[in-house]
Amino acid sequence: MVLELTAQIIFILAVVALFYTYFGYPLLVYLVSLIFPKSVKKEDFEPKVTILITAYNEEKAIRSKLGNTFQIDYPEDKLEILVASDGSDDKTDEIVKEFADQGVRLFHQAGRKGKTYTQNKAVEQATGEIILFSDATTDYQSDVLRKVLPNFADEKIGCVAGKLIYVDKSDSDVGKGAKSYWNYETFIKQSESRACSLIGASGCLYAVRKSAYQPMYPEACSDFLICTVVYKQGLRSVFEPEAVCIEETNKRTDKEMKMRVRVISQTFTDLWRNRGMMNPFKSGFYAVELFSHKLLRYSVPIFLVLILITSTFLAFNSFIFAVILTLQIAFYGLAFITWILEKTGMRLGIIAIPLYFVLTNFASIIGFYKFLIGERYATWEPIRETENVKT
């Protein structure tokens, strides 16, 4: 009787934690953004801007990226284009040098030091008051700076993140999952921005005051940590939905998994090294955002395992728990089947949702394990397809 009661309590707590993570927190932060909104005093603002493109062996994408960058609407005398090459050993540097007479500067980091380290060094060489960070496989709309910069007229804004739209010409199942997940994340980002401050930006498109940028340790997930860096200085990070960039999704499960494991492991490192920021007495609602959006989200596998174990134990004496257990087995079974079918090239549509859910949570387990054993990610590999999508 005691064991059964204990199992029931654990089951209920795990379900509540799971519900709060995926539904309760988004609702909470949305309500806070409505009741206690923090506005941004936007005005015309036209400072010197450096567009910093970090690249490693991007010979297939860098020419197109630079062409897209030239289309951005902004005065040439106030725009610097700087490509930071992290020890690229293909033709990336050669291609960038072809654009030297058009004002493109190349910063070559000798030897592979990693994205964050390379960005740190490149920022030292940047001349812009505002640094716009970009990936080599991301296309911007021409008005991107006209949408981002007015936010910086507000002296309390230290970082502005744009809206990433994933596209997938092949209509792959992994691509559908990534797009659905990112739409969900975008909703939360909009609410966090209005309620307090963003806790992370998309590495494809975010801008930072150079005066607020501080060098980060090499293994940091820079586009996540930057928001904490500026928040510690009393500045906010905000989301600008009209500043749009487009990028291809991963199309294969293994590539999506590899990317997520790296990002999650890096994020655990950042959370641990900045764990004091999850103290609400120190950082207010920002601590709630960090704890709920990141720590609890990456703890979902624990909740799922607890729900599975307790419902298995309780199913022997309860029809309701037997049904709950059956539904879980069916869900995970469907994920496994779709994983097998995906390898044959089949298009699975909506039934691929369980696979993507399991994939993201399994990545959390692996990422946490790698964090625990001290494996750190400073370098990165380009893993998306490099067929660019034009805006």
C-alpha positions in Angstrom: 0.0 0.0 0.0 2.8 2.4 0.9 4.7 1.5 -2.3 1.6 2.1 -4.4 0.9 5.4 -2.8 4.5 6.5 -3.3 4.3 5.5 -6.9 1.1 7.5 -7.4 2.7 10.6 -5.8 5.8 10.3 -8.0 3.6 9.8 -11.1 1.5 12.8 -10.3 4.5 15.0 -9.6 6.2 13.9 -12.9 3.1 14.6 -14.9 2.7 18.0 -13.3 6.3 18.8 -14.0 5.9 17.7 -17.6 2.7 19.7 -18.1 4.3 22.8 -16.5 7.4 22.5 -18.7 5.5 22.3 -22.0 2.3 24.2 -21.3 2.3 25.8 -17.9 5.5 27.9 -18.3 4.6 29.2 -21.8 1.2 30.2 -20.4 2.8 31.8 -17.3 5.3 33.9 -19.3 2.6 34.9 -21.8 0.4 36.1 -19.0 3.3 38.0 -17.3 4.0 39.6 -20.7 0.4 40.8 -20.9 0.1 42.0 -17.3 3.5 43.4 -16.7 4.9 44.2 -20.2 8.3 45.8 -20.7 8.3 48.1 -23.7 11.1 49.1 -26.0 11.6 52.8 -26.9 12.2 52.4 -30.6 13.5 55.3 -32.6 15.4 55.8 -35.9 19.0 54.8 -35.2 21.8 54.5 -37.8 25.1 53.7 -36.2 28.2 52.0 -37.7 27.3 48.3 -38.0 29.6 45.3 -38.4 28.0 42.1 -39.9 30.1 39.3 -38.5 29.9 36.0 -40.4 31.6 33.1 -38.6 32.5 30.2 -40.9 34.4 27.0 -40.9 34.9 25.3 -44.3 31.9 27.0 -45.9 33.2 27.1 -49.5 29.8 25.9 -50.8 27.8 28.7 -49.0 30.0 31.7 -48.4 29.8 33.2 -51.9 26.0 33.2 -51.8 26.0 34.5 -48.2 28.1 37.5 -49.2 25.9 38.1 -52.2 22.9 38.1 -49.8 24.7 40.5 -47.4 25.3 43.0 -50.1 21.6 43.3 -50.7 21.0 44.6 -47.2 19.6 48.1 -47.2 22.1 50.2 -45.3 24.5 53.0 -46.1 27.8 51.6 -47.3 29.9 54.0 -45.3 28.2 52.7 -42.1 28.4 49.0 -42.9 31.4 46.7 -42.3 31.3 43.1 -43.5 33.7 40.9 -41.5 34.1 37.1 -42.1 35.7 35.2 -39.2 37.2 32.0 -40.5 37.9 29.5 -37.8 40.9 27.8 -39.3 39.1 26.9 -42.6 41.3 24.7 -44.8 39.0 24.6 -47.9 38.5 27.5 -50.3 36.5 29.6 -47.8 39.2 32.2 -47.3 40.1 32.4 -51.0 36.5 33.1 -51.9 36.2 35.8 -49.2 39.3 37.5 -50.5 37.7 37.8 -53.9 35.3 40.4 -52.3 38.1 42.5 -50.7 37.6 45.3 -53.2 34.0 45.4 -52.2 34.9 46.1 -48.6 34.7 42.6 -47.2 37.3 41.9 -44.5 38.7 38.5 -43.6 39.8 37.5 -40.1 41.5 34.2 -40.2 41.9 32.4 -36.9 45.0 30.2 -37.3 44.2 26.7 -36.3 40.7 25.6 -35.2 39.8 27.3 -31.9 36.0 27.1 -32.1 33.2 29.4 -33.0 33.0 31.3 -29.7 36.8 31.8 -29.5 36.9 33.0 -33.1 34.0 35.4 -32.5 35.7 36.8 -29.5 38.8 37.6 -31.5 36.9 39.0 -34.5 34.8 41.3 -32.3 38.1 42.9 -31.2 38.7 43.8 -34.8 35.2 45.0 -35.6 34.7 48.7 -36.0 30.9 48.8 -35.7 29.0 50.2 -32.7 26.6 47.3 -33.2 27.8 43.8 -34.1 25.3 41.6 -36.1 26.2 37.9 -35.8 25.4 35.6 -38.6 26.0 32.0 -39.8 27.3 31.4 -43.3 24.2 29.4 -44.4 21.6 32.0 -43.4 19.9 34.4 -45.7 18.6 37.8 -44.5 15.8 39.9 -45.8 17.0 43.2 -47.1 15.4 45.3 -44.4 17.0 43.3 -41.5 19.0 46.2 -40.1 16.1 48.6 -40.5 14.1 46.3 -38.2 16.8 45.5 -35.7 18.5 48.8 -35.1 15.6 51.0 -33.8 15.6 48.7 -30.7 19.1 49.9 -29.8 17.8 53.5 -29.6 16.7 52.3 -26.2 19.8 52.4 -24.0 18.5 49.6 -21.8 18.7 47.1 -24.8 21.9 45.2 -25.1 21.0 42.5 -27.6 18.3 42.1 -30.3 17.4 38.7 -31.7 15.7 38.2 -35.0 13.2 35.7 -36.2 14.5 32.5 -37.8 12.3 30.8 -40.3 13.2 27.2 -41.2 12.5 26.0 -44.7 12.8 22.5 -46.1 12.4 22.1 -49.9 12.5 18.3 -49.6 9.6 18.3 -47.1 11.5 15.8 -44.9 10.0 14.5 -41.6 12.9 15.9 -39.6 12.4 19.2 -41.3 8.7 19.3 -40.3 9.6 18.5 -36.7 12.3 21.2 -36.6 9.8 23.8 -38.0 7.1 22.9 -35.6 9.5 23.0 -32.7 10.9 26.3 -33.7 7.4 27.8 -34.1 6.7 26.8 -30.5 10.0 28.3 -29.4 9.3 31.6 -31.2 6.0 32.0 -29.3 7.9 31.6 -26.0 10.7 34.0 -27.1 8.1 36.7 -27.9 6.6 36.3 -24.5 10.0 36.3 -22.7 11.1 39.4 -24.5 8.0 41.3 -23.4 7.9 39.9 -19.8 11.6 40.4 -18.9 14.4 39.5 -21.3 15.3 36.8 -23.8 17.5 34.0 -22.3 18.9 33.0 -25.7 19.0 34.1 -29.3 19.3 32.2 -32.6 22.9 32.1 -33.7 21.7 32.9 -37.2 20.6 36.4 -36.4 21.3 38.5 -33.3 22.9 41.9 -32.7 24.8 43.1 -29.7 26.2 46.5 -28.6 30.0 46.2 -29.0 30.3 48.0 -25.6 28.2 45.2 -24.0 30.0 42.3 -25.6 32.3 40.4 -23.3 34.6 37.6 -24.4 33.1 34.2 -23.5 34.9 30.9 -22.7 35.6 28.8 -25.9 33.1 26.0 -25.0 30.2 28.4 -24.4 27.0 28.3 -26.5 27.6 32.0 -27.4 24.1 32.7 -28.8 22.6 31.4 -25.5 25.1 32.9 -23.1 25.2 36.3 -24.7 21.7 37.1 -23.2 23.0 36.4 -19.7 26.2 38.4 -20.4 24.2 41.5 -21.2 21.6 40.9 -18.5 24.3 40.9 -15.8 25.2 44.4 -17.1 21.6 45.6 -16.4 20.6 45.3 -20.1 17.8 43.4 -21.8 17.8 41.1 -24.8 14.7 41.5 -26.9 13.0 39.7 -29.8 12.3 41.5 -33.0 9.9 39.4 -35.1 10.1 41.7 -38.2 13.8 41.0 -38.5 13.7 37.8 -40.5 16.3 35.3 -41.6 15.8 32.0 -43.5 17.8 28.8 -43.2 17.5 25.2 -44.3 16.6 22.7 -41.7 18.4 19.4 -41.1 16.8 16.7 -43.2 18.3 13.7 -41.4 17.8 12.4 -37.9 21.5 11.8 -37.2 22.5 15.4 -38.2 19.7 16.9 -36.1 20.7 14.6 -33.1 24.4 15.7 -33.5 23.5 19.3 -33.5 21.1 19.1 -30.5 23.6 17.1 -28.4 26.3 19.7 -29.0 24.0 22.6 -28.1 22.5 20.9 -25.0 25.9 20.0 -23.7 27.1 23.5 -24.2 24.0 24.9 -22.5 24.4 22.7 -19.4 28.0 24.1 -19.1 26.6 27.6 -19.4 23.9 27.0 -16.8 26.4 25.5 -14.4 28.9 28.2 -14.7 26.2 30.8 -14.3 24.0 28.9 -11.9 23.7 31.9 -9.6 21.5 33.5 -12.3 18.8 30.9 -11.5 18.3 32.5 -8.1 15.2 34.7 -8.3 16.4 36.9 -5.4 19.4 37.8 -7.6 18.0 38.0 -11.1 14.2 38.1 -10.6 11.9 36.7 -13.3 15.0 36.0 -15.5 15.7 33.2 -13.1 12.3 31.7 -13.6 12.9 31.8 -17.4 16.2 30.1 -17.1 14.9 27.4 -14.8 11.7 26.7 -16.7 12.8 27.1 -20.3 16.2 25.4 -20.1 16.8 23.4 -17.0 13.3 21.9 -16.8 13.1 21.4 -20.5 16.3 19.4 -20.5 15.0 17.5 -17.5 11.9 16.2 -19.4 13.6 12.7 -20.0 13.6 12.3 -16.2 9.9 13.0 -16.0 9.2 10.6 -18.8 11.1 7.8 -17.3 9.4 8.3 -13.9 6.0 8.3 -15.6 6.9 5.1 -17.4 8.2 3.3 -14.4 5.4 4.3 -12.0 2.7 3.6 -14.5 4.2 0.1 -15.1 4.2 -0.6 -11.4 0.6 0.7 -11.0 -0.8 -1.0 -14.1 -0.9 -4.4 -12.4 -3.8 -3.2 -10.1 -5.3 -0.4 -12.1 -7.1 -0.3 -15.4 -6.5 3.4 -15.8 -2.8 3.0 -15.3 -2.8 0.0 -17.7 -4.3 2.2 -20.4 -1.7 5.0 -19.6 1.1 2.4 -19.9 -0.3 1.1 -23.2 -0.5 4.5 -24.7 3.2 5.2 -23.7 4.3 1.9 -25.2 2.4 2.7 -28.4 3.9 6.2 -28.6 7.5 5.0 -28.1 6.9 2.0 -30.4 5.6 4.4 -33.1 8.7 6.5 -32.7 10.9 3.4 -33.1 9.0 2.3 -36.2 9.2 5.7 -37.8 12.9 5.8 -37.1 13.3 2.5 -39.0 11.1 3.7 -41.9 12.8 7.0 -42.2 16.0 5.2 -43.1 14.2 3.8 -46.1 13.4 7.3 -47.3 9.7 7.1 -46.6 7.7 10.2 -46.0 5.8 9.7 -42.8 3.9 13.0 -42.2 2.2 13.5 -38.9 3.2 10.1 -37.5 6.8 11.3 -37.4 6.0 13.6 -34.5 6.7 10.9 -31.9 10.1 10.4 -33.5 11.1 14.0 -33.2 9.9 14.2 -29.7 11.9 11.2 -28.7 14.9 12.5 -30.6 15.0 15.8 -28.8 14.7 14.3 -25.4 17.2 11.5 -26.1 19.6 14.3 -27.2 19.1 15.9 -23.7 20.2 12.6 -22.1 23.3 12.3 -24.2 24.1 16.0 -23.9 23.8 15.9 -20.1 26.0 12.7 -20.0 28.7 14.5 -22.0 28.5 17.5 -19.7 28.9 15.2 -16.7 32.0 13.4 -18.0 33.6 16.7 -18.9 33.3 16.5 -22.7 33.2 20.0 -24.0 32.4 21.4 -27.5 34.5 24.3 -28.6 34.6 23.5 -32.3 31.7 22.8 -34.6 31.1 21.2 -37.9 28.7 22.5 -40.7 26.0 19.9 -40.7 23.1 21.4 -42.7 22.7 21.1 -46.4 24.3 24.2 -48.0 21.6 24.7 -50.7 20.7 28.3 -49.9 17.1 29.6 -49.9 16.7 33.1 -51.2 14.5 35.6 -49.5 
